[in-house]
Amino acid sequence: MGIATILIALIVGFIAWKLLVGLVKFGVLAVIAVAAIYFLSQGGAF
């Protein structure tokens, strides 16, 4: 029972870590995209 519980905890933790890293990457890309759109809308790019 103990080993099975540890394995399940590791798998759940691994999935949660992957989701967290994916969300962070998506968040960074979203911030860059919003900043770029804002900058372009100000007419300061060109």
Secondary structure, 3 states (H helix, E strand, C coil): CHHHHHHHHHHHHHHHHHHHHHHHHHHHHHHHHHHHHHHHHCCCCC
